[in-house]
Amino acid sequence: MSIPTLPSSFSGTLDEDVRAVLDGGTGDCAVAVRSLEAPPRTLLINAHETFHAASTMKTPVMVELYRQAEEGRIDLDDTVRVENAFRSLVDGSRYALAPEDDSYDALYAHLGEQRSIRTLMREMITASSNLATNILLETVGAERTTESMRRYGADRIQVRRGVEDMTAYRRGLNNEASAHDLLVLFEQIARGTAVSERASHEMIEILKAQEHNDMIPARLPASVEVAHKTGWIPGLRHDSGVVFVPEGPTYVVVLLSQNLENEEAGAQAFARVSRMVFDAMAGG
């Protein structure tokens, strides 16, 4: 894929080096980077292109959970029943999730039991539980989640449906995101302005416990903390989050891909890009 040149506020050849790595891949990619310092350093490559969101949509769901808790609509310590029965966006037909297709199958052993919203939210983010996601999305609502993204200036994040709604998928009704909009959302979280300072801090701590770490954190020093959320389906690998450099800058990085012929190679390319960005940030 040929990647057009876009303005970058980084000195040196970071944008050229990143493009060289992505041009060597076999899919379509987008990158968005911004430091929290003033003035911010920014790198945008295909950042406004729309991608299938995959599990990156779980971050907006988390934000919406905290928003509704802040407004008193829900209590994160309340419990909900763990059920595996959902209705399609298209026609209301029922569908269920398969444990073997979920990255976190342990929750299926608790069907029929009560589980706190807070626990399900953590499983949704750290283990990327699809079952927890669908239960929580029924609690907060897809439309309300999307409306909240608009309040943060994320115009291309679209939460339409639960995970594995194949009837909707076949109609092209998918959850969507752009690298720029995920950048905007994570910047709000990092600055403590997503819902509230307390809520943002709690979200950061949950994101830091991410169990899937083969992209943004993979090649970074062990002393660097990353609060992030990944996403993957066949032909697609995503990662998005905040990088905390000890005695250095804090920055947001979003890496999206689709139409990958080799998903592992795509993940490795993103790990290389993440290290390039870190070296540019840490090196000033």
Residue pairs with C-beta under 8 A, 6 or more apart in sequence:
1 22
1 23
1 25
1 27
1 28
1 29
2 23
3 19
3 22
3 23
3 29
3 45
3 46
4 46
5 15
5 19
6 15
6 44
6 45
6 47
7 44
8 14
8 15
8 42
8 43
8 44
9 39
9 40
9 41
9 42
9 43
10 41
10 42
10 43
10 280
12 280
14 43
14 276
14 277
14 280
15 43
15 45
17 276
18 31
18 43
18 45
18 273
18 276
18 277
19 45
21 269
21 272
21 273
21 276
22 29
22 31
22 45
22 269
22 273
24 269
25 257
25 260
25 265
25 266
25 269
26 259
26 260
26 261
26 262
26 265
26 266
27 235
27 257
27 258
27 259
27 260
27 261
27 266
28 46
28 49
28 257
28 258
28 259
29 45
29 46
29 255
29 256
29 257
29 266
29 269
30 45
30 46
30 47
30 49
30 51
30 178
30 179
30 254
30 255
30 256
30 257
31 43
31 44
31 45
31 46
31 47
31 179
31 253
31 254
31 255
31 256
31 273
32 43
32 44
32 45
32 47
32 179
32 180
32 182
32 183
32 252
32 253
32 254
33 41
33 42
33 43
33 44
33 183
33 251
33 252
33 253
33 254
33 277
34 40
34 41
34 42
34 43
34 183
34 187
34 251
34 252
35 41
35 42
35 249
35 250
35 251
35 281
36 187
36 190
36 191
36 249
36 250
36 251
36 252
37 249
37 250
41 251
41 280
41 281
43 277
44 179
44 180
45 179
46 179
47 178
47 179
47 180
47 183
47 254
48 156
48 178
48 179
48 180
49 178
49 179
50 156
50 176
50 177
50 178
51 176
51 177
51 178
51 179
51 236
51 238
51 256
51 257
51 258
52 174
52 175
52 176
52 233
52 236
52 258
53 157
53 158
53 159
53 174
53 175
53 176
53 177
53 231
53 238
54 175
54 231
54 232
54 233
54 236
54 238
55 128
55 130
55 133
55 163
55 229
55 230
55 231
55 232
55 238
56 177
56 182
56 229
56 230
56 231
56 238
56 240
56 256
57 157
57 159
57 175
57 177
57 231
58 124
58 125
58 128
58 133
58 229
58 231
59 125
59 182
59 185
59 186
59 207
59 229
59 240
60 145
60 146
60 148
60 149
60 154
60 157
60 159
60 185
61 124
61 133
61 136
61 137
61 140
61 145
61 159
62 121
62 124
62 125
62 203
62 206
63 145
63 148
63 149
63 152
63 185
63 189
63 194
63 195
63 203
64 140
64 141
64 144
64 145
64 148
65 74
65 76
65 117
65 121
65 136
65 139
65 140
66 76
66 194
66 195
66 196
66 199
66 202
66 203
67 148
67 195
67 199
68 74
68 140
68 144
69 75
69 76
69 199
70 195
70 196
70 199
74 117
74 139
74 140
75 117
76 116
76 117
76 118
76 121
77 116
77 117
77 118
78 116
78 117
79 114
79 115
79 116
79 117
80 114
80 115
80 116
80 117
80 120
80 135
80 139
81 112
81 113
81 114
82 107
82 110
82 111
82 112
82 113
82 114
82 115
82 120
82 131
82 135
83 111
83 112
83 135
84 96
84 97
84 108
84 111
84 131
85 94
85 96
86 94
86 95
86 96
86 97
86 134
86 138
86 162
86 165
87 93
87 94
87 95
88 94
88 95
88 161
88 165
88 167
88 168
89 142
89 160
89 161
89 162
89 165
89 167
89 168
89 173
90 165
90 167
90 168
90 171
90 173
91 167
93 167
95 164
95 165
95 166
95 167
97 130
97 131
97 134
97 163
97 164
98 164
99 105
99 108
101 130
101 164
102 108
102 129
102 130
102 131
103 127
103 128
103 129
103 130
103 212
104 123
104 127
104 128
104 129
104 130
104 131
104 132
106 127
107 115
107 120
107 123
107 129
107 131
107 132
108 131
117 136
117 139
120 129
120 132
120 135
120 136
121 132
121 136
121 206
122 206
122 209
123 129
123 132
124 132
124 133
124 136
125 206
125 207
125 209
125 210
125 229
126 206
126 209
126 210
126 211
127 211
128 211
128 212
128 229
128 230
128 231
130 163
130 164
133 162
133 163
134 162
134 163
134 164
137 145
137 159
137 162
138 162
142 159
142 160
142 161
142 162
145 159
146 157
146 158
146 159
146 160
149 155
149 157
149 159
149 181
149 185
152 184
152 185
152 188
152 194
153 181
153 184
154 181
154 182
154 184
154 185
155 181
156 176
156 177
156 178
156 180
156 181
157 176
157 177
157 178
157 181
157 182
157 185
158 175
158 176
158 177
159 175
160 168
160 173
160 174
160 175
160 176
161 168
161 173
161 174
161 175
165 173
168 174
177 256
178 256
179 240
179 254
179 255
179 256
180 254
182 240
182 254
182 256
183 240
183 252
183 254
185 194
186 240
186 241
186 242
186 252
186 254
187 252
188 194
188 200
189 200
189 203
189 204
189 207
189 227
189 242
190 200
190 204
190 227
190 242
190 250
190 252
191 200
192 200
192 201
193 200
194 200
194 203
203 227
204 227
204 242
205 227
207 227
207 228
207 229
207 241
207 242
208 225
208 226
208 227
210 226
210 227
210 228
210 229
210 230
210 241
212 230
213 226
214 267
214 271
215 230
215 237
215 239
215 255
215 267
215 270
215 271
215 274
216 226
216 228
216 239
216 240
216 241
216 243
216 253
216 255
216 270
216 271
216 274
217 224
217 226
217 228
217 274
218 267
218 271
218 274
219 271
219 272
219 274
219 275
219 278
220 226
220 243
220 274
220 275
220 278
223 246
224 243
224 244
224 245
224 246
224 278
225 243
225 244
226 241
226 242
226 243
226 244
227 241
227 242
227 244
228 239
228 240
228 241
228 242
229 239
229 240
229 241
230 237
230 238
230 239
230 240
231 237
231 238
231 239
231 240
232 238
232 263
234 263
235 258
235 259
235 260
235 261
235 263
236 257
236 258
236 259
236 260
236 263
237 257
237 260
237 263
237 266
237 267
237 270
238 255
238 256
238 257
239 253
239 254
239 255
239 270
239 274
240 253
240 254
240 255
240 256
241 252
241 253
241 254
242 250
242 251
242 252
243 250
243 251
243 252
243 253
243 277
243 278
243 281
244 250
245 251
245 278
245 281
245 282
248 281
248 282
249 281
249 282
251 277
251 281
253 274
253 277
255 270
255 273
255 274
257 266
257 270
260 266
